[in-house]
Amino acid sequence: MSTKEFVSEAAASPPKTQPDGVAEILMERIRSGMYAPGELLPSERTLAADLNVHRRSVRLAVEQLVRAGMVSQRPNRRPTVEPSNQRIRLEPARKSAGISNSNFIALIFCSGGVAGSAQRRIFQGINEAVMRLGYHGVFLNSGNLGSEDENAENESKHLMYVKEQGFGGALFYSWAYRRNHELVREVNRSVPIVLLDRNVMGYDMDFVGVQNLAGISETTTYLIGEGHRRIAYVTFREPINAVLDRAVGYSEAMRGSKAAGIQEMLLTISHYGDHRAWVSFDAVFRLPEGKRPTAAVCLNDYVAALVFKRLGYLGLSVPGDVSLTGFDNVAPELPDGIGLTTSAQPFEDMGAKAVEVLMRRIDDRNAPPLWVELPVQLIVRESSKGLAVSSGAGAA
């Protein structure tokens, strides 16, 4: 089966009346570590929507897993993944060639934190893809997010494990931006690695992400088209392509607009939870009406939620005083239930595309590196609204 054929089939759903097919998918997810020992399975409703099947099929599939000893179930509780005493054995590497022929693919992700839901969806796209190709995804959890030193230590352990055990390939979502560069390249010489979502390695390795620059540019252009002229961009200071490209997308849209009175305001906040994080932000949004921003474009949905709370602290409402947008579509609602205008990332497609790129690399180790960026989709919700340019709030 060609890679192209696989990508087309990866989106196929199990038959709606076939609990066996659902059980097979759930078992594979448990074996790969997508659902970890001791973790609750998603709800029947969530799994039914995820797999496009009836809830009864999910219920019958779970009963199969209970009989197989893979999950346990107590009254009024979701099923819990049982620990396994089986140890995965990898096929030996071809030592003479220095390249592994294993059909096990390592998925090096963190399991929790802010990015947990996004990474779970990427994982889903990857795992279903490798299954259809006859490979097996092995989830190597780099742990909950900590300091960069902690992230680097956890990731280096997994990278060395991938090399020493002779995995056939690896898909790597890194959080240690400044660290382990040489180690990644060293491992890549024997085990093909595809970087996911963020690339701090340069252009000499395969990478799959999204169109960050174009996505934020589209959002900013949309707000300009809705009459906003004083638009702030709120971001973290992180040295990764996703963060840098989104800032560039905002600036290019603002500077490229032919609308009169455009005012560019780039505000950087920190991850700290106290007032030190908001000094410049507060100064700008405490300006009198007619001078303060009427809209805020945020680095991601998480930042948008923080900004929403801070605007409330300043006595400003969303979208009454300030239109607000995010990026990712991992939190479609703000804390008060207002729908968040945001750019949706195709997480499952990203995972499937990463597998396609990895298969290409496995087939041809001398092929030039690929840099793939998938498009995002702007979703307009209640957190943003049009602003008449002739009004006092919108005029320059």
C-alpha positions as CSV (number, residue, x, y, z in Angstrom):
1,M,0.0,0.0,0.0
2,S,1.4,3.4,-0.9
3,T,1.6,6.2,1.6
4,K,-0.8,8.2,-0.5
5,E,-3.3,5.4,-0.4
6,F,-2.9,5.1,3.3
7,V,-3.6,8.8,4.0
8,S,-6.9,8.5,2.1
9,E,-7.8,5.4,4.1
10,A,-6.7,6.9,7.5
11,A,-9.9,8.9,7.7
12,A,-12.1,5.8,7.3
13,S,-14.4,5.0,10.3
14,P,-15.2,1.5,11.6
15,P,-18.6,0.2,10.6
16,K,-21.3,1.7,12.7
17,T,-22.7,-1.7,13.8
18,Q,-19.3,-3.4,14.4
19,P,-18.3,-3.3,18.1
20,D,-15.4,-5.5,17.2
21,G,-13.9,-2.8,15.1
22,V,-14.3,-0.3,17.9
23,A,-12.7,-2.7,20.4
24,E,-9.7,-3.3,18.1
25,I,-9.0,0.5,17.9
26,L,-9.4,0.9,21.7
27,M,-7.1,-2.1,22.3
28,E,-4.4,-0.6,20.0
29,R,-4.6,2.7,21.7
30,I,-4.2,1.1,25.1
31,R,-1.2,-1.0,23.9
32,S,0.5,2.0,22.4
33,G,0.1,4.1,25.5
34,M,-2.4,6.6,24.2
35,Y,-4.6,5.6,27.1
36,A,-2.2,5.0,29.9
37,P,-2.5,2.5,32.8
38,G,-4.7,3.9,35.5
39,E,-6.3,6.4,33.2
40,L,-10.0,6.7,32.6
41,L,-11.2,6.0,29.1
42,P,-13.1,8.8,27.4
43,S,-16.8,8.8,27.9
44,E,-19.1,6.8,25.7
45,R,-20.4,10.0,24.1
46,T,-16.9,11.2,23.3
47,L,-15.8,7.9,21.8
48,A,-18.9,7.6,19.8
49,A,-18.4,11.0,18.3
50,D,-14.6,10.4,17.8
51,L,-15.1,7.1,16.0
52,N,-18.4,8.0,14.3
53,V,-20.3,5.0,15.7
54,H,-23.4,4.5,17.9
55,R,-22.9,4.6,21.6
56,R,-24.1,1.0,21.9
57,S,-21.2,-0.1,19.7
58,V,-18.8,1.7,22.2
59,R,-20.5,0.0,25.1
60,L,-20.2,-3.5,23.6
61,A,-16.6,-2.8,22.7
62,V,-15.8,-1.8,26.2
63,E,-17.4,-5.0,27.5
64,Q,-14.9,-6.9,25.2
65,L,-12.0,-5.0,26.8
66,V,-13.3,-5.8,30.3
67,R,-13.4,-9.5,29.4
68,A,-9.9,-9.3,27.9
69,G,-8.6,-7.8,31.2
70,M,-7.5,-4.6,29.5
71,V,-9.9,-2.3,31.4
72,S,-11.9,-2.5,34.6
73,Q,-15.2,-1.0,35.2
74,R,-17.0,0.0,38.4
75,P,-20.6,1.2,38.8
76,N,-21.2,4.8,37.8
77,R,-17.6,5.3,36.7
78,R,-15.9,5.3,33.3
79,P,-13.7,2.3,32.5
80,T,-10.1,2.4,33.8
81,V,-7.1,1.1,31.8
82,E,-5.5,-1.8,33.6
83,P,-1.7,-2.2,34.1
84,S,-0.1,-4.6,31.7
85,N,2.7,-7.1,32.6
86,Q,3.6,-7.5,29.0
87,R,6.8,-5.9,27.8
88,I,7.1,-4.7,24.2
89,R,10.0,-6.3,22.4
90,L,11.4,-4.4,19.5
91,E,12.8,-6.0,16.4
92,P,16.6,-5.8,16.3
93,A,18.3,-3.1,14.4
94,R,20.4,-3.8,11.3
95,K,23.7,-3.1,13.1
96,S,25.7,-3.4,9.9
97,A,23.8,-0.6,8.2
98,G,23.4,1.4,11.4
99,I,19.7,1.8,10.6
100,S,16.8,0.1,12.3
101,N,14.3,-2.1,10.4
102,S,11.9,-2.2,13.4
103,N,8.2,-1.7,12.7
104,F,7.8,0.2,16.1
105,I,7.5,4.0,15.8
106,A,8.2,6.1,18.9
107,L,5.8,9.0,19.7
108,I,7.7,11.4,22.0
109,F,5.1,13.7,23.5
110,C,4.1,15.2,26.8
111,S,0.7,13.9,28.0
112,G,-0.7,16.8,30.0
113,G,-0.6,20.5,30.6
114,V,-2.0,23.1,28.4
115,A,-1.1,21.2,25.2
116,G,-2.6,17.9,26.4
117,S,-5.8,17.9,24.3
118,A,-4.0,19.1,21.2
119,Q,-1.3,16.5,21.5
120,R,-3.8,13.8,22.2
121,R,-5.5,14.6,18.9
122,I,-2.2,14.6,17.0
123,F,-1.4,11.2,18.7
124,Q,-4.8,9.9,17.5
125,G,-4.0,10.8,13.9
126,I,-0.5,9.3,14.2
127,N,-1.6,6.1,15.9
128,E,-4.4,5.2,13.5
129,A,-2.0,6.0,10.6
130,V,0.8,3.7,11.7
131,M,-1.7,0.9,12.5
132,R,-3.0,0.9,8.9
133,L,0.6,0.7,7.6
134,G,1.4,-2.3,9.8
135,Y,3.6,-0.3,12.2
136,H,3.1,0.0,15.9
137,G,3.1,3.4,17.7
138,V,4.8,3.4,21.1
139,F,3.9,6.4,23.3
140,L,7.0,7.7,25.2
141,N,5.6,10.2,27.6
142,S,8.0,13.1,28.2
143,G,6.0,14.0,31.3
144,N,4.1,17.1,32.4
145,L,5.7,20.3,31.4
146,G,8.3,21.8,33.8
147,S,11.3,24.0,33.4
148,E,13.3,23.8,30.2
149,D,16.0,21.8,32.1
150,E,13.4,19.3,33.2
151,N,11.9,19.1,29.8
152,A,15.3,18.6,28.2
153,E,16.3,15.8,30.6
154,N,13.0,13.9,30.0
155,E,13.3,14.3,26.3
156,S,16.9,13.3,26.1
157,K,16.2,10.0,28.0
158,H,13.5,9.1,25.5
159,L,15.7,10.1,22.5
160,M,18.5,7.8,23.8
161,Y,16.0,5.0,24.4
162,V,14.8,5.3,20.8
163,K,18.3,5.0,19.5
164,E,19.4,2.2,21.9
165,Q,16.3,0.1,21.3
166,G,16.5,0.4,17.5
167,F,13.1,1.9,16.8
168,G,12.1,2.2,13.1
169,G,11.4,5.9,13.4
170,A,10.2,8.7,15.8
171,L,7.8,11.5,15.8
172,F,9.0,14.2,18.2
173,Y,7.0,17.1,19.8
174,S,9.6,19.0,21.7
175,W,9.3,21.5,24.6
176,A,13.0,22.0,25.3
177,Y,13.6,24.6,22.7
178,R,17.3,25.4,23.2
179,R,18.5,21.9,24.2
180,N,19.3,18.5,22.8
181,H,19.9,19.8,19.2
182,E,23.0,17.7,18.7
183,L,21.4,14.6,20.3
184,V,18.4,14.9,18.0
185,R,20.7,15.0,15.0
186,E,22.8,12.1,16.3
187,V,19.7,9.9,16.8
188,N,18.3,11.0,13.4
189,R,21.4,9.4,11.7
190,S,20.2,5.9,12.7
191,V,16.5,6.4,13.5
192,P,14.5,8.8,11.2
193,I,12.9,11.6,13.2
194,V,10.1,13.9,12.1
195,L,9.6,17.1,14.2
196,L,6.1,18.1,15.0
197,D,4.5,21.6,15.4
198,R,7.6,23.5,16.5
199,N,11.1,23.4,14.8
200,V,14.2,24.8,16.5
201,M,16.6,22.6,14.5
202,G,16.6,24.5,11.2
203,Y,15.8,23.2,7.8
204,D,18.0,20.1,7.8
205,M,15.3,17.8,9.3
206,D,11.8,16.7,8.3
207,F,9.1,18.9,9.9
208,V,5.3,19.0,9.9
209,G,3.3,21.9,11.3
210,V,0.7,24.5,10.4
211,Q,0.6,27.8,8.6
212,N,1.1,30.0,11.7
213,L,2.0,33.2,9.8
214,A,-0.8,32.9,7.4
215,G,-3.3,32.0,10.1
216,I,-2.6,35.0,12.3
217,S,-2.5,37.2,9.3
218,E,-5.9,36.1,8.3
219,T,-7.3,36.7,11.8
220,T,-5.8,40.2,11.9
221,T,-7.1,41.0,8.4
222,Y,-10.5,39.9,9.4
223,L,-10.6,42.3,12.4
224,I,-9.4,45.1,10.2
225,G,-12.2,44.3,7.8
226,E,-14.6,44.5,10.7
227,G,-13.6,48.1,11.3
228,H,-10.9,47.7,14.0
229,R,-7.8,49.9,13.7
230,R,-6.1,49.7,17.1
231,I,-5.4,46.0,17.3
232,A,-3.0,44.6,20.0
233,Y,-1.1,41.4,19.6
234,V,-0.5,39.5,22.9
235,T,2.2,36.8,23.0
236,F,4.8,34.9,25.0
237,R,8.5,35.3,24.4
238,E,9.5,31.8,23.2
239,P,12.2,31.0,20.6
240,I,10.2,28.7,18.4
241,N,9.0,29.1,14.8
242,A,5.3,28.9,15.8
243,V,5.5,31.9,18.2
244,L,7.8,33.9,15.9
245,D,5.8,33.3,12.7
246,R,2.5,34.3,14.4
247,A,4.0,37.6,15.5
248,V,5.3,38.2,11.9
249,G,1.8,37.3,10.5
250,Y,0.2,40.0,12.7
251,S,2.8,42.7,11.8
252,E,2.5,41.9,8.1
253,A,-1.3,42.2,8.1
254,M,-1.2,45.5,10.0
255,R,1.6,47.0,7.9
256,G,0.1,45.7,4.7
257,S,-3.4,47.1,5.3
258,K,-4.4,50.2,3.3
259,A,-7.0,51.1,6.0
260,A,-6.4,54.6,7.6
261,G,-5.4,54.9,11.2
262,I,-3.8,51.4,11.7
263,Q,-2.0,51.2,15.0
264,E,0.3,48.2,15.7
265,M,0.8,47.2,19.4
266,L,2.8,44.1,20.2
267,L,2.5,43.2,23.9
268,T,4.5,40.4,25.5
269,I,3.4,38.8,28.8
270,S,5.2,36.2,30.9
271,H,4.0,32.9,32.3
272,Y,3.9,34.3,35.8
273,G,0.6,34.5,37.5
274,D,1.1,37.8,39.3
275,H,0.9,41.4,38.3
276,R,4.4,41.5,36.9
277,A,3.2,39.7,33.9
278,W,0.8,42.5,32.9
279,V,2.6,45.8,33.4
280,S,2.7,46.8,29.7
281,F,-0.6,45.2,29.0
282,D,-2.4,47.2,31.7
283,A,-0.8,50.4,30.6
284,V,-2.1,50.0,27.1
285,F,-5.6,48.9,28.0
286,R,-6.0,51.5,30.7
287,L,-5.8,54.2,28.1
288,P,-9.0,56.2,27.6
289,E,-11.6,55.0,25.2
290,G,-10.7,56.2,21.7
291,K,-7.0,55.4,22.4
292,R,-6.9,51.9,23.8
293,P,-7.1,48.8,21.5
294,T,-10.5,47.7,20.4
295,A,-9.3,44.2,19.6
296,A,-6.6,41.8,20.8
297,V,-5.2,39.0,18.7
298,C,-3.7,36.3,21.0
299,L,-0.9,33.8,20.4
300,N,-3.2,30.9,21.3
301,D,-6.4,30.0,23.1
302,Y,-4.6,29.7,26.4
303,V,-3.3,33.3,26.1
304,A,-6.8,34.4,25.1
305,A,-8.3,33.0,28.3
306,L,-5.6,34.8,30.4
307,V,-6.3,38.1,28.5
308,F,-10.0,37.7,29.0
309,K,-9.6,37.4,32.8
310,R,-7.2,40.4,32.8
311,L,-9.6,42.6,30.8
312,G,-12.3,41.7,33.4
313,Y,-9.9,42.8,36.1
314,L,-9.5,46.1,34.3
315,G,-13.3,46.5,34.0
316,L,-13.4,45.8,30.2
317,S,-15.8,43.3,28.6
318,V,-15.5,40.9,25.7
319,P,-16.6,41.7,23.0
320,G,-18.3,44.9,24.3
321,D,-15.1,46.8,24.8
322,V,-12.5,44.5,23.2
323,S,-12.9,41.9,20.5
324,L,-10.7,38.9,21.4
325,T,-9.3,36.1,19.2
326,G,-7.1,33.0,19.9
327,F,-5.4,30.3,17.9
328,D,-5.6,26.4,18.0
329,N,-9.3,25.8,18.7
330,V,-8.5,23.7,21.8
331,A,-10.7,25.9,24.0
332,P,-13.7,27.0,21.9
333,E,-15.2,28.9,24.8
334,L,-13.9,31.6,27.1
335,P,-14.4,31.1,30.9
336,D,-17.8,32.8,30.9
337,G,-19.1,30.6,28.0
338,I,-18.6,33.2,25.2
339,G,-17.5,31.4,22.0
340,L,-13.9,32.3,21.1
341,T,-13.0,33.4,17.6
342,T,-9.9,31.3,16.8
343,S,-8.0,29.5,14.1
344,A,-8.5,25.7,14.1
345,Q,-5.5,23.5,13.7
346,P,-6.0,20.2,11.8
347,F,-4.4,18.1,14.6
348,E,-5.4,14.7,13.3
349,D,-4.3,15.6,9.8
350,M,-1.0,16.8,11.2
351,G,-0.4,13.4,12.8
352,A,-1.3,11.5,9.6
353,K,0.9,13.8,7.5
354,A,3.8,13.3,9.9
355,V,3.5,9.6,9.4
356,E,3.5,10.1,5.6
357,V,6.7,12.1,5.8
358,L,8.3,9.5,8.1
359,M,7.4,6.7,5.7
360,R,9.1,8.7,2.9
361,R,12.2,9.1,5.1
362,I,12.3,5.4,6.0
363,D,12.0,4.5,2.3
364,D,14.7,6.9,1.2
365,R,17.2,8.1,3.8
366,N,18.9,10.4,1.2
367,A,15.8,12.3,0.2
368,P,16.0,16.1,0.9
369,P,14.3,17.2,4.2
370,L,10.6,18.2,3.9
371,W,9.1,21.2,5.6
372,V,5.3,20.8,5.6
373,E,2.8,23.4,6.8
374,L,-0.9,22.6,6.8
375,P,-3.5,25.3,6.5
376,V,-5.6,26.4,9.5
377,Q,-9.3,27.5,9.5
378,L,-10.6,30.8,11.0
379,I,-13.7,30.2,13.0
380,V,-15.6,33.3,14.0
381,R,-17.5,33.2,17.2
382,E,-19.1,35.6,19.7
383,S,-15.8,37.0,21.2
384,S,-15.3,39.3,18.2
385,K,-17.6,41.8,16.6
386,G,-17.6,44.4,13.9
387,L,-16.8,48.0,14.8
388,A,-17.9,51.0,12.8
389,V,-14.9,53.0,11.7
390,S,-16.8,56.2,12.0
391,S,-17.4,55.6,15.8
392,G,-15.3,57.2,18.4
393,A,-14.1,53.9,19.6
394,G,-12.9,52.7,16.2
395,A,-11.5,55.9,14.7
396,A,-7.9,56.7,15.0
